[in-house]
Amino acid sequence: MPEKNWLLTGPMADELGISVRTIHHWRTSDQTPWQEGRHYKRRTPADKSPWIWDSELTLKAWEVAKGGAA
């Protein structure tokens, strides 16, 4: 099984075509298409550790949320 491609928030926002502020807004929204632990997680257990994103799953969930086909 290939290793997952985890991206920091900035590069993930670029892949989604949105700003870092927007990705953080959607991450904390009640209507978020992403689940912590599945689509994103902390790089380390520390509270200040940066978020990292599974690029493949995050892109698929974003497309579905925006009305496209995954």
PDB file with SEQRES, HELIX, SHEET and CRYST1 records, atoms N, CA, C and O in Angstrom:
SEQRES   1 A   70  MET PRO GLU LYS ASN TRP LEU LEU THR GLY PRO MET ALA          
SEQRES   2 A   70  ASP GLU LEU GLY ILE SER VAL ARG THR ILE HIS HIS TRP          
SEQRES   3 A   70  ARG THR SER ASP GLN THR PRO TRP GLN GLU GLY ARG HIS          
SEQRES   4 A   70  TYR LYS ARG ARG THR PRO ALA ASP LYS SER PRO TRP ILE          
SEQRES   5 A   70  TRP ASP SER GLU LEU THR LEU LYS ALA TRP GLU VAL ALA          
SEQRES   6 A   70  LYS GLY GLY ALA ALA                                          
HELIX    1 AA1 THR A    9  LEU A   16  1                                   8    
HELIX    2 AA2 VAL A   20  THR A   28  1                                   9    
HELIX    3 AA3 SER A   55  ALA A   65  1                                  11    
SHEET    1 AA1 3 TRP A   6  LEU A   8  0                                        
SHEET    2 AA1 3 TRP A  51  ASP A  54 -1                                        
SHEET    3 AA1 3 TYR A  40  ARG A  42 -1                                        
CRYST1    1.000    1.000    1.000  90.00  90.00  90.00 P 1           1          
ATOM      1  N   MET A   1       0.848  -1.182   0.000  1.00  0.00           N  
ATOM      2  CA  MET A   1       0.000   0.000   0.000  1.00  0.00           C  
ATOM      3  C   MET A   1       0.892   1.244   0.000  1.00  0.00           C  
ATOM      4  O   MET A   1       1.800   1.337   0.826  1.00  0.00           O  
ATOM      5  N   PRO A   2       0.661   2.194  -0.897  1.00  0.00           N  
ATOM      6  CA  PRO A   2       1.515   3.378  -0.943  1.00  0.00           C  
ATOM      7  C   PRO A   2       1.313   4.255   0.291  1.00  0.00           C  
ATOM      8  O   PRO A   2       0.230   4.288   0.877  1.00  0.00           O  
ATOM      9  N   GLU A   3       2.370   4.962   0.673  1.00  0.00           N  
ATOM     10  CA  GLU A   3       2.298   5.867   1.811  1.00  0.00           C  
ATOM     11  C   GLU A   3       1.412   7.064   1.448  1.00  0.00           C  
ATOM     12  O   GLU A   3       1.444   7.555   0.319  1.00  0.00           O  
ATOM     13  N   LYS A   4       0.632   7.518   2.413  1.00  0.00           N  
ATOM     14  CA  LYS A   4      -0.260   8.650   2.183  1.00  0.00           C  
ATOM     15  C   LYS A   4       0.541   9.924   1.963  1.00  0.00           C  
ATOM     16  O   LYS A   4       1.641  10.084   2.491  1.00  0.00           O  
ATOM     17  N   ASN A   5      -0.027  10.822   1.179  1.00  0.00           N  
ATOM     18  CA  ASN A   5       0.593  12.096   0.906  1.00  0.00           C  
ATOM     19  C   ASN A   5      -0.003  13.142   1.837  1.00  0.00           C  
ATOM     20  O   ASN A   5      -1.068  13.689   1.552  1.00  0.00           O  
ATOM     21  N   TRP A   6       0.668  13.423   2.941  1.00  0.00           N  
ATOM     22  CA  TRP A   6       0.207  14.391   3.924  1.00  0.00           C  
ATOM     23  C   TRP A   6       0.813  15.751   3.594  1.00  0.00           C  
ATOM     24  O   TRP A   6       2.018  15.865   3.369  1.00  0.00           O  
ATOM     25  N   LEU A   7      -0.029  16.777   3.568  1.00  0.00           N  
ATOM     26  CA  LEU A   7       0.401  18.137   3.265  1.00  0.00           C  
ATOM     27  C   LEU A   7       0.107  19.050   4.446  1.00  0.00           C  
ATOM     28  O   LEU A   7      -0.856  18.840   5.184  1.00  0.00           O  
ATOM     29  N   LEU A   8       0.948  20.064   4.614  1.00  0.00           N  
ATOM     30  CA  LEU A   8       0.652  21.106   5.588  1.00  0.00           C  
ATOM     31  C   LEU A   8      -0.551  21.925   5.090  1.00  0.00           C  
ATOM     32  O   LEU A   8      -0.943  21.800   3.930  1.00  0.00           O  
ATOM     33  N   THR A   9      -1.119  22.735   5.934  1.00  0.00           N  
ATOM     34  CA  THR A   9      -2.333  23.473   5.603  1.00  0.00           C  
ATOM     35  C   THR A   9      -2.170  24.389   4.394  1.00  0.00           C  
ATOM     36  O   THR A   9      -3.054  24.432   3.538  1.00  0.00           O  
ATOM     37  N   GLY A  10      -1.060  25.122   4.303  1.00  0.00           N  
ATOM     38  CA  GLY A  10      -0.865  26.033   3.169  1.00  0.00           C  
ATOM     39  C   GLY A  10      -0.898  25.329   1.827  1.00  0.00           C  
ATOM     40  O   GLY A  10      -1.683  25.706   0.956  1.00  0.00           O  
ATOM     41  N   PRO A  11      -0.061  24.310   1.637  1.00  0.00           N  
ATOM     42  CA  PRO A  11      -0.109  23.562   0.379  1.00  0.00           C  
ATOM     43  C   PRO A  11      -1.455  22.878   0.126  1.00  0.00           C  
ATOM     44  O   PRO A  11      -1.886  22.771  -1.023  1.00  0.00           O  
ATOM     45  N   MET A  12      -2.128  22.409   1.197  1.00  0.00           N  
ATOM     46  CA  MET A  12      -3.438  21.773   1.006  1.00  0.00           C  
ATOM     47  C   MET A  12      -4.459  22.810   0.548  1.00  0.00           C  
ATOM     48  O   MET A  12      -5.271  22.522  -0.331  1.00  0.00           O  
ATOM     49  N   ALA A  13      -4.434  23.996   1.118  1.00  0.00           N  
ATOM     50  CA  ALA A  13      -5.339  25.062   0.691  1.00  0.00           C  
ATOM     51  C   ALA A  13      -5.100  25.393  -0.782  1.00  0.00           C  
ATOM     52  O   ALA A  13      -6.051  25.609  -1.533  1.00  0.00           O  
ATOM     53  N   ASP A  14      -3.830  25.433  -1.194  1.00  0.00           N  
ATOM     54  CA  ASP A  14      -3.501  25.682  -2.602  1.00  0.00           C  
ATOM     55  C   ASP A  14      -4.102  24.608  -3.503  1.00  0.00           C  
ATOM     56  O   ASP A  14      -4.656  24.920  -4.557  1.00  0.00           O  
ATOM     57  N   GLU A  15      -3.994  23.348  -3.092  1.00  0.00           N  
ATOM     58  CA  GLU A  15      -4.562  22.233  -3.873  1.00  0.00           C  
ATOM     59  C   GLU A  15      -6.077  22.368  -4.013  1.00  0.00           C  
ATOM     60  O   GLU A  15      -6.646  22.031  -5.051  1.00  0.00           O  
ATOM     61  N   LEU A  16      -6.722  22.864  -2.955  1.00  0.00           N  
ATOM     62  CA  LEU A  16      -8.175  23.025  -2.962  1.00  0.00           C  
ATOM     63  C   LEU A  16      -8.606  24.301  -3.689  1.00  0.00           C  
ATOM     64  O   LEU A  16      -9.777  24.456  -4.036  1.00  0.00           O  
ATOM     65  N   GLY A  17      -7.661  25.210  -3.916  1.00  0.00           N  
ATOM     66  CA  GLY A  17      -7.991  26.475  -4.565  1.00  0.00           C  
ATOM     67  C   GLY A  17      -8.658  27.466  -3.624  1.00  0.00           C  
ATOM     68  O   GLY A  17      -9.424  28.326  -4.060  1.00  0.00           O  
ATOM     69  N   ILE A  18      -8.362  27.344  -2.313  1.00  0.00           N  
ATOM     70  CA  ILE A  18      -8.929  28.240  -1.312  1.00  0.00           C  
ATOM     71  C   ILE A  18      -7.800  28.800  -0.450  1.00  0.00           C  
ATOM     72  O   ILE A  18      -6.659  28.348  -0.542  1.00  0.00           O  
ATOM     73  N   SER A  19      -8.125  29.780   0.382  1.00  0.00           N  
ATOM     74  CA  SER A  19      -7.118  30.382   1.256  1.00  0.00           C  
ATOM     75  C   SER A  19      -6.936  29.552   2.525  1.00  0.00           C  
ATOM     76  O   SER A  19      -7.764  28.702   2.851  1.00  0.00           O  
ATOM     77  N   VAL A  20      -5.839  29.813   3.232  1.00  0.00           N  
ATOM     78  CA  VAL A  20      -5.606  29.144   4.516  1.00  0.00           C  
ATOM     79  C   VAL A  20      -6.723  29.504   5.489  1.00  0.00           C  
ATOM     80  O   VAL A  20      -7.192  28.652   6.245  1.00  0.00           O  
ATOM     81  N   ARG A  21      -7.143  30.752   5.471  1.00  0.00           N  
ATOM     82  CA  ARG A  21      -8.232  31.176   6.349  1.00  0.00           C  
ATOM     83  C   ARG A  21      -9.516  30.387   6.055  1.00  0.00           C  
ATOM     84  O   ARG A  21     -10.231  29.990   6.974  1.00  0.00           O  
ATOM     85  N   THR A  22      -9.792  30.170   4.792  1.00  0.00           N  
ATOM     86  CA  THR A  22     -11.003  29.430   4.414  1.00  0.00           C  
ATOM     87  C   THR A  22     -10.916  27.961   4.822  1.00  0.00           C  
ATOM     88  O   THR A  22     -11.905  27.394   5.286  1.00  0.00           O  
ATOM     89  N   ILE A  23      -9.760  27.342   4.659  1.00  0.00           N  
ATOM     90  CA  ILE A  23      -9.642  25.927   5.056  1.00  0.00           C  
ATOM     91  C   ILE A  23      -9.836  25.787   6.567  1.00  0.00           C  
ATOM     92  O   ILE A  23     -10.452  24.825   7.027  1.00  0.00           O  
ATOM     93  N   HIS A  24      -9.311  26.746   7.341  1.00  0.00           N  
ATOM     94  CA  HIS A  24      -9.519  26.697   8.794  1.00  0.00           C  
ATOM     95  C   HIS A  24     -10.984  26.948   9.148  1.00  0.00           C  
ATOM     96  O   HIS A  24     -11.515  26.338  10.076  1.00  0.00           O  
ATOM     97  N   HIS A  25     -11.629  27.838   8.414  1.00  0.00           N  
ATOM     98  CA  HIS A  25     -13.060  28.078   8.643  1.00  0.00           C  
ATOM     99  C   HIS A  25     -13.856  26.783   8.423  1.00  0.00           C  
ATOM    100  O   HIS A  25     -14.672  26.404   9.263  1.00  0.00           O  
ATOM    101  N   TRP A  26     -13.618  26.115   7.305  1.00  0.00           N  
ATOM    102  CA  TRP A  26     -14.357  24.886   7.002  1.00  0.00           C  
ATOM    103  C   TRP A  26     -14.000  23.757   7.963  1.00  0.00           C  
ATOM    104  O   TRP A  26     -14.849  22.922   8.276  1.00  0.00           O  
ATOM    105  N   ARG A  27     -12.753  23.721   8.434  1.00  0.00           N  
ATOM    106  CA  ARG A  27     -12.332  22.671   9.368  1.00  0.00           C  
ATOM    107  C   ARG A  27     -13.131  22.759  10.663  1.00  0.00           C  
ATOM    108  O   ARG A  27     -13.455  21.732  11.259  1.00  0.00           O  
ATOM    109  N   THR A  28     -13.454  23.977  11.109  1.00  0.00           N  
ATOM    110  CA  THR A  28     -14.157  24.152  12.389  1.00  0.00           C  
ATOM    111  C   THR A  28     -15.666  24.309  12.225  1.00  0.00           C  
ATOM    112  O   THR A  28     -16.381  24.420  13.221  1.00  0.00           O  
ATOM    113  N   SER A  29     -16.156  24.322  11.006  1.00  0.00           N  
ATOM    114  CA  SER A  29     -17.578  24.511  10.735  1.00  0.00           C  
ATOM    115  C   SER A  29     -18.390  23.262  11.094  1.00  0.00           C  
ATOM    116  O   SER A  29     -17.893  22.138  11.022  1.00  0.00           O  
ATOM    117  N   ASP A  30     -19.650  23.487  11.482  1.00  0.00           N  
ATOM    118  CA  ASP A  30     -20.558  22.364  11.731  1.00  0.00           C  
ATOM    119  C   ASP A  30     -20.837  21.576  10.455  1.00  0.00           C  
ATOM    120  O   ASP A  30     -21.206  20.403  10.520  1.00  0.00           O  
ATOM    121  N   GLN A  31     -20.665  22.211   9.297  1.00  0.00           N  
ATOM    122  CA  GLN A  31     -20.938  21.573   8.013  1.00  0.00           C  
ATOM    123  C   GLN A  31     -19.663  21.149   7.283  1.00  0.00           C  
ATOM    124  O   GLN A  31     -19.651  21.019   6.059  1.00  0.00           O  
ATOM    125  N   THR A  32     -18.601  20.938   8.041  1.00  0.00           N  
ATOM    126  CA  THR A  32     -17.322  20.572   7.428  1.00  0.00           C  
ATOM    127  C   THR A  32     -17.424  19.246   6.665  1.00  0.00           C  
ATOM    128  O   THR A  32     -18.078  18.311   7.127  1.00  0.00           O  
ATOM    129  N   PRO A  33     -16.784  19.171   5.512  1.00  0.00           N  
ATOM    130  CA  PRO A  33     -16.750  17.893   4.793  1.00  0.00           C  
ATOM    131  C   PRO A  33     -15.642  16.961   5.302  1.00  0.00           C  
ATOM    132  O   PRO A  33     -15.508  15.834   4.825  1.00  0.00           O  
ATOM    133  N   TRP A  34     -14.849  17.439   6.272  1.00  0.00           N  
ATOM    134  CA  TRP A  34     -13.677  16.681   6.726  1.00  0.00           C  
ATOM    135  C   TRP A  34     -13.815  16.243   8.173  1.00  0.00           C  
ATOM    136  O   TRP A  34     -14.431  16.930   8.989  1.00  0.00           O  
ATOM    137  N   GLN A  35     -13.235  15.094   8.479  1.00  0.00           N  
ATOM    138  CA  GLN A  35     -13.236  14.552   9.838  1.00  0.00           C  
ATOM    139  C   GLN A  35     -11.803  14.526  10.360  1.00  0.00           C  
ATOM    140  O   GLN A  35     -10.883  14.073   9.678  1.00  0.00           O  
ATOM    141  N   GLU A  36     -11.634  15.023  11.589  1.00  0.00           N  
ATOM    142  CA  GLU A  36     -10.318  14.947  12.218  1.00  0.00           C  
ATOM    143  C   GLU A  36      -9.943  13.481  12.397  1.00  0.00           C  
ATOM    144  O   GLU A  36     -10.771  12.667  12.807  1.00  0.00           O  
ATOM    145  N   GLY A  37      -8.713  13.154  12.094  1.00  0.00           N  
ATOM    146  CA  GLY A  37      -8.231  11.774  12.182  1.00  0.00           C  
ATOM    147  C   GLY A  37      -8.333  11.040  10.857  1.00  0.00           C  
ATOM    148  O   GLY A  37      -7.571  10.105  10.608  1.00  0.00           O  
ATOM    149  N   ARG A  38      -9.255  11.445  10.011  1.00  0.00           N  
ATOM    150  CA  ARG A  38      -9.397  10.833   8.689  1.00  0.00           C  
ATOM    151  C   ARG A  38      -8.815  11.744   7.599  1.00  0.00           C  
ATOM    152  O   ARG A  38      -7.979  11.317   6.803  1.00  0.00           O  
ATOM    153  N   HIS A  39      -9.262  12.988   7.576  1.00  0.00           N  
ATOM    154  CA  HIS A  39      -8.820  13.931   6.553  1.00  0.00           C  
ATOM    155  C   HIS A  39      -7.659  14.807   7.023  1.00  0.00           C  
ATOM    156  O   HIS A  39      -6.831  15.228   6.215  1.00  0.00           O  
ATOM    157  N   TYR A  40      -7.595  15.079   8.314  1.00  0.00           N  
ATOM    158  CA  TYR A  40      -6.529  15.916   8.854  1.00  0.00           C  
ATOM    159  C   TYR A  40      -6.218  15.499  10.286  1.00  0.00           C  
ATOM    160  O   TYR A  40      -7.032  14.863  10.956  1.00  0.00           O  
ATOM    161  N   LYS A  41      -5.042  15.863  10.732  1.00  0.00           N  
ATOM    162  CA  LYS A  41      -4.612  15.562  12.099  1.00  0.00           C  
ATOM    163  C   LYS A  41      -3.456  16.497  12.444  1.00  0.00           C  
ATOM    164  O   LYS A  41      -2.931  17.200  11.582  1.00  0.00           O  
ATOM    165  N   ARG A  42      -3.074  16.493  13.704  1.00  0.00           N  
ATOM    166  CA  ARG A  42      -1.893  17.244  14.126  1.00  0.00           C  
ATOM    167  C   ARG A  42      -0.650  16.446  13.728  1.00  0.00           C  
ATOM    168  O   ARG A  42      -0.660  15.215  13.752  1.00  0.00           O  
ATOM    169  N   ARG A  43       0.422  17.159  13.361  1.00  0.00           N  
ATOM    170  CA  ARG A  43       1.666  16.474  13.011  1.00  0.00           C  
ATOM    171  C   ARG A  43       2.213  15.708  14.214  1.00  0.00           C  
ATOM    172  O   ARG A  43       2.728  14.600  14.068  1.00  0.00           O  
ATOM    173  N   THR A  44       2.099  16.301  15.403  1.00  0.00           N  
ATOM    174  CA  THR A  44       2.480  15.645  16.658  1.00  0.00           C  
ATOM    175  C   THR A  44       1.337  15.855  17.640  1.00  0.00           C  
ATOM    176  O   THR A  44       0.428  16.634  17.349  1.00  0.00           O  
ATOM    177  N   PRO A  45       1.346  15.195  18.786  1.00  0.00           N  
ATOM    178  CA  PRO A  45       0.248  15.369  19.747  1.00  0.00           C  
ATOM    179  C   PRO A  45       0.179  16.761  20.395  1.00  0.00           C  
ATOM    180  O   PRO A  45      -0.820  17.075  21.044  1.00  0.00           O  
ATOM    181  N   ALA A  46       1.192  17.587  20.241  1.00  0.00           N  
ATOM    182  CA  ALA A  46       1.209  18.910  20.879  1.00  0.00           C  
ATOM    183  C   ALA A  46       0.086  19.796  20.342  1.00  0.00           C  
ATOM    184  O   ALA A  46      -0.206  19.782  19.146  1.00  0.00           O  
ATOM    185  N   ASP A  47      -0.541  20.565  21.232  1.00  0.00           N  
ATOM    186  CA  ASP A  47      -1.651  21.441  20.839  1.00  0.00           C  
ATOM    187  C   ASP A  47      -1.251  22.474  19.794  1.00  0.00           C  
ATOM    188  O   ASP A  47      -2.085  22.874  18.982  1.00  0.00           O  
ATOM    189  N   LYS A  48      -0.012  22.911  19.795  1.00  0.00           N  
ATOM    190  CA  LYS A  48       0.448  23.929  18.847  1.00  0.00           C  
ATOM    191  C   LYS A  48       1.049  23.329  17.574  1.00  0.00           C  
ATOM    192  O   LYS A  48       1.535  24.060  16.711  1.00  0.00           O  
ATOM    193  N   SER A  49       1.017  22.022  17.460  1.00  0.00           N  
ATOM    194  CA  SER A  49       1.567  21.350  16.286  1.00  0.00           C  
ATOM    195  C   SER A  49       0.727  21.702  15.057  1.00  0.00           C  
ATOM    196  O   SER A  49      -0.493  21.829  15.165  1.00  0.00           O  
ATOM    197  N   PRO A  50       1.360  21.861  13.887  1.00  0.00           N  
ATOM    198  CA  PRO A  50       0.588  22.215  12.690  1.00  0.00           C  
ATOM    199  C   PRO A  50      -0.311  21.066  12.227  1.00  0.00           C  
ATOM    200  O   PRO A  50      -0.018  19.890  12.438  1.00  0.00           O  
ATOM    201  N   TRP A  51      -1.406  21.453  11.591  1.00  0.00           N  
ATOM    202  CA  TRP A  51      -2.308  20.471  11.001  1.00  0.00           C  
ATOM    203  C   TRP A  51      -1.676  19.923   9.729  1.00  0.00           C  
ATOM    204  O   TRP A  51      -1.042  20.661   8.976  1.00  0.00           O  
ATOM    205  N   ILE A  52      -1.850  18.630   9.494  1.00  0.00           N  
ATOM    206  CA  ILE A  52      -1.471  18.022   8.223  1.00  0.00           C  
ATOM    207  C   ILE A  52      -2.708  17.342   7.648  1.00  0.00           C  
ATOM    208  O   ILE A  52      -3.589  16.895   8.384  1.00  0.00           O  
ATOM    209  N   TRP A  53      -2.757  17.274   6.327  1.00  0.00           N  
ATOM    210  CA  TRP A  53      -3.952  16.851   5.601  1.00  0.00           C  
ATOM    211  C   TRP A  53      -3.641  15.698   4.665  1.00  0.00           C  
ATOM    212  O   TRP A  53      -2.626  15.721   3.969  1.00  0.00           O  
ATOM    213  N   ASP A  54      -4.499  14.693   4.640  1.00  0.00           N  
ATOM    214  CA  ASP A  54      -4.408  13.614   3.661  1.00  0.00           C  
ATOM    215  C   ASP A  54      -4.942  14.198   2.355  1.00  0.00           C  
ATOM    216  O   ASP A  54      -6.149  14.390   2.202  1.00  0.00           O  
ATOM    217  N   SER A  55      -4.048  14.476   1.422  1.00  0.00           N  
ATOM    218  CA  SER A  55      -4.437  15.222   0.221  1.00  0.00           C  
ATOM    219  C   SER A  55      -5.497  14.502  -0.605  1.00  0.00           C  
ATOM    220  O   SER A  55      -6.433  15.141  -1.087  1.00  0.00           O  
ATOM    221  N   GLU A  56      -5.374  13.212  -0.776  1.00  0.00           N  
ATOM    222  CA  GLU A  56      -6.326  12.469  -1.610  1.00  0.00           C  
ATOM    223  C   GLU A  56      -7.740  12.475  -1.010  1.00  0.00           C  
ATOM    224  O   GLU A  56      -8.708  12.810  -1.693  1.00  0.00           O  
ATOM    225  N   LEU A  57      -7.847  12.105   0.264  1.00  0.00           N  
ATOM    226  CA  LEU A  57      -9.164  12.055   0.906  1.00  0.00           C  
ATOM    227  C   LEU A  57      -9.776  13.444   1.045  1.00  0.00           C  
ATOM    228  O   LEU A  57     -10.985  13.613   0.884  1.00  0.00           O  
ATOM    229  N   THR A  58      -8.945  14.433   1.343  1.00  0.00           N  
ATOM    230  CA  THR A  58      -9.441  15.801   1.511  1.00  0.00           C  
ATOM    231  C   THR A  58      -9.986  16.348   0.200  1.00  0.00           C  
ATOM    232  O   THR A  58     -11.048  16.970   0.182  1.00  0.00           O  
ATOM    233  N   LEU A  59      -9.272  16.122  -0.892  1.00  0.00           N  
ATOM    234  CA  LEU A  59      -9.742  16.589  -2.201  1.00  0.00           C  
ATOM    235  C   LEU A  59     -11.051  15.905  -2.599  1.00  0.00           C  
ATOM    236  O   LEU A  59     -11.958  16.558  -3.116  1.00  0.00           O  
ATOM    237  N   LYS A  60     -11.155  14.605  -2.363  1.00  0.00           N  
ATOM    238  CA  LYS A  60     -12.389  13.881  -2.695  1.00  0.00           C  
ATOM    239  C   LYS A  60     -13.574  14.408  -1.889  1.00  0.00           C  
ATOM    240  O   LYS A  60     -14.649  14.641  -2.442  1.00  0.00           O  
ATOM    241  N   ALA A  61     -13.381  14.594  -0.596  1.00  0.00           N  
ATOM    242  CA  ALA A  61     -14.462  15.087   0.261  1.00  0.00           C  
ATOM    243  C   ALA A  61     -14.869  16.503  -0.136  1.00  0.00           C  
ATOM    244  O   ALA A  61     -16.051  16.844  -0.087  1.00  0.00           O  
ATOM    245  N   TRP A  62     -13.904  17.327  -0.527  1.00  0.00           N  
ATOM    246  CA  TRP A  62     -14.191  18.699  -0.953  1.00  0.00           C  
ATOM    247  C   TRP A  62     -15.028  18.702  -2.229  1.00  0.00           C  
ATOM    248  O   TRP A  62     -15.979  19.476  -2.343  1.00  0.00           O  
ATOM    249  N   GLU A  63     -14.685  17.851  -3.180  1.00  0.00           N  
ATOM    250  CA  GLU A  63     -15.448  17.768  -4.421  1.00  0.00           C  
ATOM    251  C   GLU A  63     -16.890  17.342  -4.163  1.00  0.00           C  
ATOM    252  O   GLU A  63     -17.822  17.903  -4.740  1.00  0.00           O  
ATOM    253  N   VAL A  64     -17.069  16.351  -3.296  1.00  0.00           N  
ATOM    254  CA  VAL A  64     -18.413  15.884  -2.954  1.00  0.00           C  
ATOM    255  C   VAL A  64     -19.202  17.010  -2.273  1.00  0.00           C  
ATOM    256  O   VAL A  64     -20.372  17.228  -2.588  1.00  0.00           O  
ATOM    257  N   ALA A  65     -18.559  17.722  -1.342  1.00  0.00           N  
ATOM    258  CA  ALA A  65     -19.228  18.800  -0.617  1.00  0.00           C  
ATOM    259  C   ALA A  65     -19.630  19.943  -1.541  1.00  0.00           C  
ATOM    260  O   ALA A  65     -20.635  20.615  -1.306  1.00  0.00           O  
ATOM    261  N   LYS A  66     -18.852  20.159  -2.579  1.00  0.00           N  
ATOM    262  CA  LYS A  66     -19.136  21.242  -3.526  1.00  0.00           C  
ATOM    263  C   LYS A  66     -20.069  20.799  -4.648  1.00  0.00           C  
ATOM    264  O   LYS A  66     -20.324  21.563  -5.579  1.00  0.00           O  
ATOM    265  N   GLY A  67     -20.571  19.588  -4.570  1.00  0.00           N  
ATOM    266  CA  GLY A  67     -21.562  19.126  -5.556  1.00  0.00           C  
ATOM    267  C   GLY A  67     -20.985  18.391  -6.743  1.00  0.00           C  
ATOM    268  O   GLY A  67     -21.707  18.099  -7.696  1.00  0.00           O  
ATOM    269  N   GLY A  68     -19.702  18.084  -6.709  1.00  0.00           N  
ATOM    270  CA  GLY A  68     -19.086  17.343  -7.794  1.00  0.00           C  
ATOM    271  C   GLY A  68     -19.066  15.859  -7.501  1.00  0.00           C  
ATOM    272  O   GLY A  68     -19.460  15.432  -6.416  1.00  0.00           O  
ATOM    273  N   ALA A  69     -18.617  15.079  -8.447  1.00  0.00           N  
ATOM    274  CA  ALA A  69     -18.485  13.638  -8.256  1.00  0.00           C  
ATOM    275  C   ALA A  69     -17.083  13.330  -7.760  1.00  0.00           C  
ATOM    276  O   ALA A  69     -16.111  13.925  -8.225  1.00  0.00           O  
ATOM    277  N   ALA A  70     -16.978  12.411  -6.827  1.00  0.00           N  
ATOM    278  CA  ALA A  70     -15.675  12.044  -6.276  1.00  0.00           C  
ATOM    279  C   ALA A  70     -15.006  11.008  -7.146  1.00  0.00           C  
ATOM    280  O   ALA A  70     -13.895  10.572  -6.842  1.00  0.00           O  
TER     281      ALA A  70                                                      
END                                                                             
